[in-house]
Amino acid sequence: MTAPTADSLIAASPLPRTEARRLLEYATGQRREWLLAHGDEPLEPLVSERFLALQASRINGEPLSYLCGEREFYGLALRVNRAVLIPRPETELLVDAACELAPRHAAVLDLGTGSGAIAIAIAVTRPDLRVVATDRSSDALAVATENAAHQGLTPSRLSFRAGSWWQALAHAERFEIIVANPPYIADADPHLTEGDLRFEPRSALASGSDGLDALREIASGALAHLVTSGRLIVEHGWDQGAAVRTLFLRAGLQDVHTQPDLAGHERLTFGRAP
Ligand SMILES: C[S@@+](CC[C@H](N)C(=O)[O-])C[C@H]1O[C@@H](n2cnc3c(N)ncnc32)[C@H](O)[C@@H]1O
Protein backbone atom coordinates (compact mmCIF):
# COMPACT_ATOMS: atom_id res chain seq x y z
CA MET A 1 0.00 0.00 0.00
CA THR A 2 1.35 3.46 -0.87
CA ALA A 3 1.90 5.87 2.00
CA PRO A 4 -0.72 8.62 2.26
CA THR A 5 0.12 12.11 1.09
CA ALA A 6 -1.16 15.41 2.48
CA ASP A 7 -3.47 15.71 -0.54
CA SER A 8 -4.90 12.20 -0.11
CA LEU A 9 -5.48 12.66 3.64
CA ILE A 10 -7.30 15.95 3.05
CA ALA A 11 -9.39 14.46 0.22
CA ALA A 12 -10.39 11.48 2.39
CA SER A 13 -11.09 13.51 5.52
CA PRO A 14 -14.72 13.91 6.65
CA LEU A 15 -13.72 17.30 8.14
CA PRO A 16 -14.14 20.61 6.30
CA ARG A 17 -11.05 21.15 4.10
CA THR A 18 -9.81 24.16 6.11
CA GLU A 19 -9.92 22.16 9.34
CA ALA A 20 -8.22 19.10 7.82
CA ARG A 21 -5.53 21.37 6.40
CA ARG A 22 -4.96 23.09 9.74
CA LEU A 23 -4.62 19.74 11.54
CA LEU A 24 -2.22 18.58 8.87
CA GLU A 25 -0.14 21.74 9.28
CA TYR A 26 0.03 20.96 12.99
CA ALA A 27 0.78 17.25 12.48
CA THR A 28 3.58 17.97 9.99
CA GLY A 29 4.88 21.08 11.76
CA GLN A 30 4.85 22.74 8.31
CA ARG A 31 3.13 25.85 7.01
CA ARG A 32 0.32 25.99 4.46
CA GLU A 33 2.73 26.90 1.63
CA TRP A 34 4.80 23.76 2.29
CA LEU A 35 1.68 21.58 2.21
CA LEU A 36 0.64 23.11 -1.11
CA ALA A 37 4.08 22.57 -2.63
CA HIS A 38 4.62 19.04 -1.23
CA GLY A 39 1.01 17.80 -1.09
CA ASP A 40 1.67 14.85 -3.40
CA GLU A 41 4.68 13.47 -1.50
CA PRO A 42 4.33 10.44 0.82
CA LEU A 43 4.21 11.42 4.51
CA GLU A 44 6.18 9.73 7.29
CA PRO A 45 3.96 7.04 8.90
CA LEU A 46 4.22 8.82 12.28
CA VAL A 47 2.94 12.06 10.75
CA SER A 48 -0.10 10.48 9.13
CA GLU A 49 -0.85 8.57 12.37
CA ARG A 50 -0.65 11.85 14.29
CA PHE A 51 -3.01 13.48 11.79
CA LEU A 52 -5.52 10.59 12.04
CA ALA A 53 -5.49 10.80 15.87
CA LEU A 54 -6.10 14.56 15.74
CA GLN A 55 -8.84 14.05 13.17
CA ALA A 56 -10.56 11.48 15.44
CA SER A 57 -10.49 13.97 18.37
CA ARG A 58 -11.89 16.69 16.14
CA ILE A 59 -14.70 14.41 14.94
CA ASN A 60 -15.39 13.78 18.65
CA GLY A 61 -15.94 17.55 19.00
CA GLU A 62 -12.65 18.71 20.55
CA PRO A 63 -12.08 22.34 19.51
CA LEU A 64 -9.47 22.90 16.81
CA SER A 65 -7.72 25.50 19.00
CA TYR A 66 -7.09 22.98 21.77
CA LEU A 67 -5.89 20.35 19.30
CA CYS A 68 -3.42 22.78 17.72
CA GLY A 69 -2.68 24.57 21.02
CA GLU A 70 -3.15 27.98 19.45
CA ARG A 71 -5.78 30.63 18.86
CA GLU A 72 -5.59 34.02 17.16
CA PHE A 73 -6.95 36.95 19.16
CA TYR A 74 -6.58 40.61 18.25
CA GLY A 75 -4.05 39.60 15.57
CA LEU A 76 -1.90 37.78 18.15
CA ALA A 77 -1.14 34.05 18.12
CA LEU A 78 -1.90 32.87 21.66
CA ARG A 79 -1.12 29.49 23.17
CA VAL A 80 -4.19 27.79 24.61
CA ASN A 81 -4.86 24.50 26.38
CA ARG A 82 -7.74 22.97 28.29
CA ALA A 83 -6.93 25.10 31.38
CA VAL A 84 -8.14 28.25 29.61
CA LEU A 85 -11.17 29.52 27.75
CA ILE A 86 -10.62 29.80 24.00
CA PRO A 87 -10.66 33.59 23.45
CA ARG A 88 -13.72 34.69 21.46
CA PRO A 89 -13.78 37.28 18.63
CA GLU A 90 -16.50 39.34 20.39
CA THR A 91 -14.11 39.89 23.32
CA GLU A 92 -11.94 42.01 21.00
CA LEU A 93 -14.55 44.76 21.54
CA LEU A 94 -13.54 44.87 25.21
CA VAL A 95 -9.92 45.44 24.18
CA ASP A 96 -11.00 48.22 21.78
CA ALA A 97 -13.03 49.92 24.53
CA ALA A 98 -10.24 49.74 27.12
CA CYS A 99 -7.62 51.07 24.69
CA GLU A 100 -9.92 53.91 23.64
CA LEU A 101 -10.84 54.99 27.19
CA ALA A 102 -7.51 54.54 28.99
CA PRO A 103 -5.71 57.85 29.64
CA ARG A 104 -1.99 57.92 28.84
CA HIS A 105 0.19 55.94 31.27
CA ALA A 106 -2.88 54.60 33.07
CA ALA A 107 -3.02 51.45 35.18
CA VAL A 108 -5.34 48.78 33.79
CA LEU A 109 -6.66 45.66 35.53
CA ASP A 110 -7.95 42.51 33.75
CA LEU A 111 -9.87 40.25 36.17
CA GLY A 112 -10.03 36.54 35.21
CA THR A 113 -7.42 36.73 32.48
CA GLY A 114 -7.45 33.07 31.32
CA SER A 115 -4.98 32.80 28.42
CA GLY A 116 -4.09 36.46 29.05
CA ALA A 117 -5.88 37.42 25.82
CA ILE A 118 -7.39 40.75 26.92
CA ALA A 119 -4.46 41.91 29.06
CA ILE A 120 -1.87 41.01 26.42
CA ALA A 121 -3.82 42.64 23.57
CA ILE A 122 -4.18 45.85 25.62
CA ALA A 123 -0.50 45.88 26.63
CA VAL A 124 0.65 45.26 23.04
CA THR A 125 -1.71 47.90 21.59
CA ARG A 126 -0.96 50.55 24.23
CA PRO A 127 2.69 50.29 25.31
CA ASP A 128 2.24 53.32 27.59
CA LEU A 129 -0.13 51.43 29.92
CA ARG A 130 0.77 49.31 32.94
CA VAL A 131 -1.42 46.22 33.03
CA VAL A 132 -2.18 43.86 35.91
CA ALA A 133 -4.03 40.59 35.23
CA THR A 134 -5.50 38.10 37.71
CA ASP A 135 -6.95 34.63 37.75
CA ARG A 136 -7.89 32.10 40.41
CA SER A 137 -6.51 29.25 38.30
CA SER A 138 -2.74 28.74 38.54
CA ASP A 139 -2.86 26.60 35.37
CA ALA A 140 -4.47 29.50 33.48
CA LEU A 141 -1.88 31.92 34.85
CA ALA A 142 0.90 29.62 33.59
CA VAL A 143 -0.55 29.85 30.05
CA ALA A 144 -1.02 33.63 30.32
CA THR A 145 2.54 34.14 31.59
CA GLU A 146 3.94 32.13 28.67
CA ASN A 147 1.82 34.12 26.19
CA ALA A 148 2.98 37.43 27.69
CA ALA A 149 6.64 36.38 27.50
CA HIS A 150 6.12 35.29 23.89
CA GLN A 151 4.92 38.83 23.08
CA GLY A 152 7.99 40.29 24.82
CA LEU A 153 5.93 41.77 27.66
CA THR A 154 8.04 42.11 30.80
CA PRO A 155 6.45 42.21 34.30
CA SER A 156 6.90 45.99 34.37
CA ARG A 157 4.35 46.19 31.51
CA LEU A 158 2.12 43.24 32.39
CA SER A 159 2.15 41.45 35.73
CA PHE A 160 0.03 38.54 36.94
CA ARG A 161 -1.58 37.89 40.33
CA ALA A 162 -3.25 34.75 41.61
CA GLY A 163 -6.45 34.94 43.63
CA SER A 164 -10.20 35.15 43.57
CA TRP A 165 -11.42 38.42 42.06
CA TRP A 166 -10.52 41.37 44.35
CA GLN A 167 -8.59 39.19 46.80
CA ALA A 168 -5.74 39.00 44.28
CA LEU A 169 -5.06 42.71 44.84
CA ALA A 170 -3.57 44.79 47.63
CA HIS A 171 -6.16 46.74 49.61
CA ALA A 172 -5.11 50.16 48.30
CA GLU A 173 -4.46 49.27 44.64
CA ARG A 174 -6.44 51.44 42.23
CA PHE A 175 -6.80 51.52 38.46
CA GLU A 176 -8.01 53.91 35.78
CA ILE A 177 -9.57 51.03 33.83
CA ILE A 178 -10.83 47.66 35.08
CA VAL A 179 -11.98 45.08 32.53
CA ALA A 180 -13.39 41.59 32.99
CA ASN A 181 -14.81 38.83 30.87
CA PRO A 182 -15.90 36.63 33.78
CA PRO A 183 -17.84 33.37 33.72
CA TYR A 184 -21.50 34.31 33.11
CA ILE A 185 -23.43 31.17 32.18
CA ALA A 186 -26.05 29.78 34.60
CA ASP A 187 -24.94 26.54 36.29
CA ALA A 188 -27.85 24.56 34.85
CA ASP A 189 -27.64 25.95 31.30
CA PRO A 190 -27.76 22.97 28.91
CA HIS A 191 -25.30 24.72 26.53
CA LEU A 192 -22.54 23.81 29.01
CA THR A 193 -22.81 20.20 27.87
CA GLU A 194 -22.85 21.02 24.13
CA GLY A 195 -20.31 21.94 21.44
CA ASP A 196 -16.96 23.50 22.33
CA LEU A 197 -18.17 24.41 25.83
CA ARG A 198 -17.96 20.71 26.86
CA PHE A 199 -14.17 20.91 26.56
CA GLU A 200 -13.61 24.29 28.23
CA PRO A 201 -13.04 24.70 31.99
CA ARG A 202 -16.36 24.93 33.81
CA SER A 203 -14.80 27.49 36.18
CA ALA A 204 -14.31 29.78 33.16
CA LEU A 205 -17.94 29.48 32.07
CA ALA A 206 -20.47 28.91 34.83
CA SER A 207 -21.26 31.31 37.65
CA GLY A 208 -24.14 30.43 39.93
CA SER A 209 -27.84 29.79 39.44
CA ASP A 210 -28.40 32.92 37.29
CA GLY A 211 -24.86 33.17 35.84
CA LEU A 212 -24.33 36.48 37.63
CA ASP A 213 -22.33 35.49 40.74
CA ALA A 214 -18.99 36.67 39.34
CA LEU A 215 -20.46 39.86 37.85
CA ARG A 216 -22.10 40.61 41.24
CA GLU A 217 -18.78 40.27 43.04
CA ILE A 218 -16.91 42.29 40.43
CA ALA A 219 -19.47 45.13 40.41
CA SER A 220 -19.73 45.35 44.19
CA GLY A 221 -15.95 45.57 44.74
CA ALA A 222 -15.07 47.89 41.85
CA LEU A 223 -15.34 51.29 43.55
CA ALA A 224 -12.68 50.30 46.09
CA HIS A 225 -10.19 49.73 43.25
CA LEU A 226 -11.07 52.50 40.77
CA VAL A 227 -9.55 55.99 40.81
CA THR A 228 -11.95 58.93 40.59
CA SER A 229 -13.67 58.72 37.17
CA GLY A 230 -12.07 55.31 36.56
CA ARG A 231 -14.04 52.90 34.37
CA LEU A 232 -15.32 49.38 34.85
CA ILE A 233 -16.10 47.53 31.60
CA VAL A 234 -17.42 43.97 31.63
CA GLU A 235 -18.48 41.46 29.02
CA HIS A 236 -21.69 39.51 29.70
CA GLY A 237 -24.35 37.36 28.07
CA TRP A 238 -26.66 38.79 25.40
CA ASP A 239 -29.63 38.71 27.81
CA GLN A 240 -27.83 40.04 30.91
CA GLY A 241 -27.52 43.74 30.01
CA ALA A 242 -30.39 44.98 32.22
CA ALA A 243 -29.26 42.85 35.20
CA VAL A 244 -25.65 44.05 34.90
CA ARG A 245 -26.70 47.71 34.62
CA THR A 246 -28.68 47.25 37.84
CA LEU A 247 -25.64 45.70 39.57
CA PHE A 248 -23.45 48.61 38.40
CA LEU A 249 -25.95 51.26 39.60
CA ARG A 250 -26.39 49.52 42.99
CA ALA A 251 -22.59 49.49 43.35
CA GLY A 252 -22.55 53.30 42.97
CA LEU A 253 -21.19 53.47 39.42
CA GLN A 254 -22.28 56.32 37.14
CA ASP A 255 -22.79 56.81 33.37
CA VAL A 256 -23.88 53.18 33.20
CA HIS A 257 -24.60 51.99 29.68
CA THR A 258 -24.38 48.89 27.50
CA GLN A 259 -22.83 48.47 24.04
CA PRO A 260 -24.04 45.85 21.58
CA ASP A 261 -21.66 43.52 19.78
CA LEU A 262 -21.42 43.28 15.98
CA ALA A 263 -24.41 40.91 15.95
CA GLY A 264 -26.48 43.56 17.76
CA HIS A 265 -26.55 41.71 21.12
CA GLU A 266 -25.99 43.58 24.39
CA ARG A 267 -22.43 42.55 25.23
CA LEU A 268 -20.38 45.16 27.13
CA THR A 269 -21.54 47.22 30.11
CA PHE A 270 -19.64 50.32 31.17
CA GLY A 271 -19.66 52.26 34.44
CA ARG A 272 -17.65 55.19 35.85
CA ALA A 273 -16.54 55.80 39.40
CA PRO A 274 -17.87 59.10 40.85
C1 LIG B 1 -14.77 33.56 30.60
S1 LIG B 1 -13.11 33.19 31.10
C2 LIG B 1 -12.28 34.61 30.36
C3 LIG B 1 -10.84 34.39 30.07
C4 LIG B 1 -10.20 35.53 29.29
N1 LIG B 1 -10.30 36.77 30.02
C5 LIG B 1 -10.84 35.68 27.92
O1 LIG B 1 -11.62 36.65 27.73
O2 LIG B 1 -10.57 34.87 27.03
C6 LIG B 1 -13.19 33.62 32.82
C7 LIG B 1 -11.89 33.49 33.59
O3 LIG B 1 -12.18 33.83 34.97
C8 LIG B 1 -11.46 32.97 35.82
N2 LIG B 1 -12.14 32.90 37.10
C9 LIG B 1 -13.22 32.17 37.43
N3 LIG B 1 -13.54 32.39 38.72
C10 LIG B 1 -12.63 33.27 39.20
C11 LIG B 1 -12.45 33.90 40.46
N4 LIG B 1 -13.24 33.63 41.50
N5 LIG B 1 -11.44 34.77 40.59
C12 LIG B 1 -10.61 35.04 39.54
N6 LIG B 1 -10.74 34.48 38.33
C13 LIG B 1 -11.74 33.60 38.17
C14 LIG B 1 -11.41 31.64 35.09
O4 LIG B 1 -10.33 30.85 35.55
C15 LIG B 1 -11.28 32.10 33.63
O5 LIG B 1 -9.92 32.18 33.26
The ligand as an SDF file (V2000), in Angstrom:
LIG
                    3D

 27 29  0  0  0  0  0  0  0  0999 V2000
  -14.7750   33.5590   30.6030 C   0  0  0  0  0  0  0  0  0  0  0  0
  -13.1120   33.1910   31.1020 S   0  0  0  0  0  0  0  0  0  0  0  0
  -12.2850   34.6080   30.3590 C   0  0  0  0  0  0  0  0  0  0  0  0
  -10.8400   34.3850   30.0650 C   0  0  0  0  0  0  0  0  0  0  0  0
  -10.2000   35.5340   29.2870 C   0  0  0  0  0  0  0  0  0  0  0  0
  -10.2950   36.7720   30.0240 N   0  0  0  0  0  0  0  0  0  0  0  0
  -10.8380   35.6840   27.9170 C   0  0  0  0  0  0  0  0  0  0  0  0
  -11.6230   36.6460   27.7300 O   0  0  0  0  0  0  0  0  0  0  0  0
  -10.5670   34.8670   27.0340 O   0  0  0  0  0  0  0  0  0  0  0  0
  -13.1870   33.6190   32.8190 C   0  0  0  0  0  0  0  0  0  0  0  0
  -11.8930   33.4920   33.5930 C   0  0  0  0  0  0  0  0  0  0  0  0
  -12.1830   33.8340   34.9690 O   0  0  0  0  0  0  0  0  0  0  0  0
  -11.4550   32.9730   35.8190 C   0  0  0  0  0  0  0  0  0  0  0  0
  -12.1370   32.8980   37.1040 N   0  0  0  0  0  0  0  0  0  0  0  0
  -13.2230   32.1700   37.4320 C   0  0  0  0  0  0  0  0  0  0  0  0
  -13.5420   32.3860   38.7190 N   0  0  0  0  0  0  0  0  0  0  0  0
  -12.6310   33.2740   39.1980 C   0  0  0  0  0  0  0  0  0  0  0  0
  -12.4470   33.8960   40.4560 C   0  0  0  0  0  0  0  0  0  0  0  0
  -13.2440   33.6310   41.4970 N   0  0  0  0  0  0  0  0  0  0  0  0
  -11.4380   34.7720   40.5890 N   0  0  0  0  0  0  0  0  0  0  0  0
  -10.6050   35.0430   39.5390 C   0  0  0  0  0  0  0  0  0  0  0  0
  -10.7380   34.4790   38.3260 N   0  0  0  0  0  0  0  0  0  0  0  0
  -11.7420   33.6030   38.1650 C   0  0  0  0  0  0  0  0  0  0  0  0
  -11.4130   31.6440   35.0920 C   0  0  0  0  0  0  0  0  0  0  0  0
  -10.3330   30.8540   35.5500 O   0  0  0  0  0  0  0  0  0  0  0  0
  -11.2790   32.1040   33.6270 C   0  0  0  0  0  0  0  0  0  0  0  0
   -9.9230   32.1830   33.2620 O   0  0  0  0  0  0  0  0  0  0  0  0
  1  2  1  0
  2  3  1  0
  2 10  1  0
  3  4  1  0
  4  5  1  0
  5  6  1  0
  5  7  1  0
  7  8  2  0
  7  9  1  0
 10 11  1  0
 11 12  1  0
 11 26  1  0
 12 13  1  0
 13 14  1  0
 13 24  1  0
 14 15  1  0
 14 23  1  0
 15 16  2  0
 16 17  1  0
 17 18  1  0
 17 23  2  0
 18 19  1  0
 18 20  2  0
 20 21  1  0
 21 22  2  0
 22 23  1  0
 24 25  1  0
 24 26  1  0
 26 27  1  0
M  CHG  2   2   1   9  -1
M  END
$$$$
